[in-house]
Amino acid sequence: MTTPCVWRKASYSGGGEGNACVEVADLDTHIAVRDSKAPARATLTFPAAAFAPFLRALKNAHVHLGR
């Protein structure tokens, strides 16, 4: 039997229903990411070892977001 994902999102997720953000789930060795506006659609999955450095880079503004 598969254990269902426990999805969570940032406390800064836009107020109200808070559906203008991404949600993440810890899958042991991987991290799953989905759009909170469309939770039934496809998810992205990343190795946990790569996800933590990616988040640090975002927090330190070392990632160009294409704007």
Order of alpha helices (4+ residues) and beta strands (2+ residues): beta-beta-beta-alpha
